Amino acid sequence: MNETQFQSWQTLLEERTGMYIPFERRSLLQSSLVIRMREIACTDYEEYLGKVLEKPAGVMEWSTLIDRLMVRETRFCRNTESLALVQRFLTKRIIDKSEGAPVNIWSVGCCTGEEPYSLAIACNEAYLENDLTPRFGVSGTDISLSALQIARAGQYSRRQMSNMDQEWISRYFEQTGEEQFSVQPGLKQKVCFSMSNIVDIEKNPLRNLDVIYCQNVLVYFREEKKIKVLDSLAERLAPGGLLVIAQGETSKWRHQSLEKVDDNLTLAFVRKEPTVTTQITH
């Protein structure tokens, strides 16, 4: 792959996914392209780019390629410190909310579903701690159609649950085989999945959220794009809502409506409550 070919693919990836691959890491892109090109007997990078851009056939080819490029390691309760923070936050949030008002959570870049189901479990546990009937919903979004298909099925191996407490496994999963488990229907119905591209975040209808969980999604974004996405996420929080992002993904971002959570183990912000001004008339 020469520099001109690389730049064409680099530009397309950033425009469509936000993912920026610098030239010194071109082997990451090249290896994924070569594997897919061999599968469809294509030997030229420019020819393959044409296939991806061709409509309507290129839509499915692009979807297949994205699945190869966006493979992310994931499992239940992957970020234990962040999940614990969310559960502590929700335990108090549930009490503070208006009576009967549901909790709404968004898992951004949910991959194959382990993250949103983990968030649903943490939320359900918060309700149990308060001895209240669970009233919540978790929305998981991702760019990969095949990942979303796996998430909706809710079937997982024991290896994917290695970080999860055995009590949670017993409470929220049904064993369907020696090493296979299925999310229990009661929890499954609390979680919905849909395709959404973080690059087009303005088109996403989710608003007034109690928790937005966005970890390991923006790692390949350039700083200006990260800031744009994070600003939009901040505006989608309800007053008092929590935004959780991965440590190290950004060091410069701050938002005037958010306050940083005092926690050394995770990076999170709470949206400030609106200031109420009282006018005194004479």
Sequence and secondary structure as in RCSB ss.txt:
>XXXX:A:sequence
MNETQFQSWQTLLEERTGMYIPFERRSLLQSSLVIRMREIACTDYEEYLGKVLEKPAGVMEWSTLIDRLMVRETR
FCRNTESLALVQRFLTKRIIDKSEGAPVNIWSVGCCTGEEPYSLAIACNEAYLENDLTPRFGVSGTDISLSALQI
ARAGQYSRRQMSNMDQEWISRYFEQTGEEQFSVQPGLKQKVCFSMSNIVDIEKNPLRNLDVIYCQNVLVYFREEK
KIKVLDSLAERLAPGGLLVIAQGETSKWRHQSLEKVDDNLTLAFVRKEPTVTTQITH
>XXXX:A:secstr
  HHHHHHHHHHHHHHH     GGGHHHHHHHHHHHHHHTT   HHHHHHHHHSTTHHHHHHHHHHHHHT     
TT SHHHHHHHHHHHHHHHHHS TT  EEEEEET TTTHHHHHHHHHHHHHHHHTT    EEEEEEES HHHHHH
HHHTEEESGGGTTS HHHHHHHEEE SSSEEEE HHHHTTEEEEE  GGGGGG    SEEEEEE SSSTTS HHH
HHHHHHHHHHTEEEEEEEEE TTS SS   TTEEE   SSSEEEEE           
